[in-house]
Amino acid sequence: MNTLFDKIWDKHIVQQVEDGPTQLYIDRLYCHEVTSPQAFAGLRERGLKCFRPKQIFCMPDHNTPTHDQDKPIEDPISRKQIDTLYKNTEEFGVADFKMNTPDNGIIHVVGPEKGLSLPGMTIVCGDSHTSTHGAVGAIAFGIGTSEVEMVMASQCILQQKPKSMRININGKLQAGVVAKDVALYLMSKLTTSGATGYFVEYSGEVVRDLSMEGRLTLCNLSIEMGARGGFVAPDEKTFEYLKNREYAPKGEEWNKAVAYWKTLKSGEDAVFDRELHFDAADIEPRITYGTNPGMGIGISERIPALDEIPEVGQASFRKSLEYMGLNPGEKLLGHKIDYVFLGACTNGRIEDFRAFASIVKGKRKANHVTAWLVPGSWTVDKQIREEGLDKILEAAGFTIRQPGCSACLAMNDDKIPAGMYSVSTSNRNFEGRQGPGSRTILASPLVAAAAAITGVITDPRRL
């Protein structure tokens, strides 16, 4: 019996090149301002149009400032990239959710919340975290700029079929443990290359119990294990999430779609190239200590001692700790921090703001901490205000910024200064990822909130 991945993949095959790649049909192409200019330029040079422009959706997100979006962008590089995107979308007749409009936000937040990302689809974008959309039961993966051009021109892509992996996580998560902790735990176990060459299906009681927003976070981080992508089979929770969303099917079309979506699951006897099992009881709130997302520990644990690291990895382990200003065997609980970032396509959804607010309610932000709270979209911003979370956050000393990728990556104004420690809900902690010389500690919204209040790394369960 085929896996769910096989079912969706096989349904989208246009042709199979003998001893070569698959020509795969793509249902949805997302574009942002960073990886699309060369693709549009390539079409222009070849005198081509977009083959199916109605299946392409663009929006600026990486370079957008998170304040004063109604004013001209000060940074000349950011301004040029966003202006170029607007010119390209107008010339080629594709949808563009412009900055400072209700449709705008981070592309991997907006896609699912508008019902543009649907079960059984193939979805691509020139961005590695396209795997996020797998949470709705789609095959979604990042592609290179030349491949973006390929999809624009033909609505197809040439791809080698990845191997299949199923990760089962069973049991019940402890209080204070959320999807981000599950993902950071998996990365520490598999390492950042443990899923290379695979497409991961997440399964088990924990995954079934996760909200759709939790599943979006889990799938978002698949790429950080080296996977080509990750997804969750659609279920009633998926259908409930998508119903009545702007681009989701309506009326009889909805009923037909759901009937088909209910068939999208791996068979009882499906065989995976690799299958792994984990127990929820082993997962506590997590933090990273190094310069890749796999270098993580439970919040109560110590950084590994040097002799606990395989000899082949000791040099990079030492280099990483030196960059972070940390020591082998050290505990991070109580370690002073400087910045907190809530947001990104990993944790910029309404559920993440609810979680953050649940910790800070009735308390005050530590005076020395700079906190950037950045919604993943204008829809999330609207929800924050409708639910009164803005009042809770403001009373605790926080300000809500405007939507964008923000401090996830150093492509806009929101950069962490050199040497400063940032507890961040984003997806990567590479050297300089949040700004030259910045030191990033990846964590969940609950851990980030606890650090913002106390000014040090704190177990949120204590609050």
Stockholm file with secondary structure:
# STOCKHOLM 1.0

chainA/1-463         MNTLFDKIWDKHIVQQVEDGPTQLYIDRLYCHEVTSPQAFAGLRERGLKCFRPKQIFCMPDHNTPTHDQDKPIEDPISRKQIDTLYKNTEEFGVADFKMNTPDNGIIHVVGPEKGLSLPGMTIVCGDSHTSTHGAVGAIAFGIGTSEVEMVMASQCILQQKPKSMRININGKLQAGVVAKDVALYLMSKLTTSGATGYFVEYSGEVVRDLSMEGRLTLCNLSIEMGARGGFVAPDEKTFEYLKNREYAPKGEEWNKAVAYWKTLKSGEDAVFDRELHFDAADIEPRITYGTNPGMGIGISERIPALDEIPEVGQASFRKSLEYMGLNPGEKLLGHKIDYVFLGACTNGRIEDFRAFASIVKGKRKANHVTAWLVPGSWTVDKQIREEGLDKILEAAGFTIRQPGCSACLAMNDDKIPAGMYSVSTSNRNFEGRQGPGSRTILASPLVAAAAAITGVITDPRRL
#=GR chainA/1-463 SS CCCHHHHHHHHTEEEECTTSCEEEECSEEEECTTTSHHHHHHHHHHTCCCSSGGGEEECCCSSCCSSCTTSCCSSHHHHHHHHHHHHHHHHHTCEECCTTSTTCBCHHHHHHHTTCSCTTCEEEESSGGGGGGGGGTCEEEECCHHHHHHHHHHSEEEECCCEEEEEEEESCCCTTCCHHHHHHHHHHHHCTTTTTTEEEEEESHHHHHSCHHHHHHHHHGGGGGTCSEEECCCCHHHHHHHTTCTTSCCHHHHHHHHHHHTTCSCCTTCCCSEEEEEEGGGCCCEEECSSSTTCEEETTSBCCCGGGSCGGGHHHHHHHHHHHTCCTTCBCTTCBCCEEEECHHHHCSHHHHHHHHHHHTTSCCCTTCEEEECCSBHHHHHHHHHTTHHHHHHHTTCCBCCSSCGGGSTTSSCCCCTTCEEEECSSCCCTTTTSTTCEEEECCHHHHHHHHHHSBCCCGGGC
#=GC SS_cons         CCCHHHHHHHHTEEEECTTSCEEEECSEEEECTTTSHHHHHHHHHHTCCCSSGGGEEECCCSSCCSSCTTSCCSSHHHHHHHHHHHHHHHHHTCEECCTTSTTCBCHHHHHHHTTCSCTTCEEEESSGGGGGGGGGTCEEEECCHHHHHHHHHHSEEEECCCEEEEEEEESCCCTTCCHHHHHHHHHHHHCTTTTTTEEEEEESHHHHHSCHHHHHHHHHGGGGGTCSEEECCCCHHHHHHHTTCTTSCCHHHHHHHHHHHTTCSCCTTCCCSEEEEEEGGGCCCEEECSSSTTCEEETTSBCCCGGGSCGGGHHHHHHHHHHHTCCTTCBCTTCBCCEEEECHHHHCSHHHHHHHHHHHTTSCCCTTCEEEECCSBHHHHHHHHHTTHHHHHHHTTCCBCCSSCGGGSTTSSCCCCTTCEEEECSSCCCTTTTSTTCEEEECCHHHHHHHHHHSBCCCGGGC
//
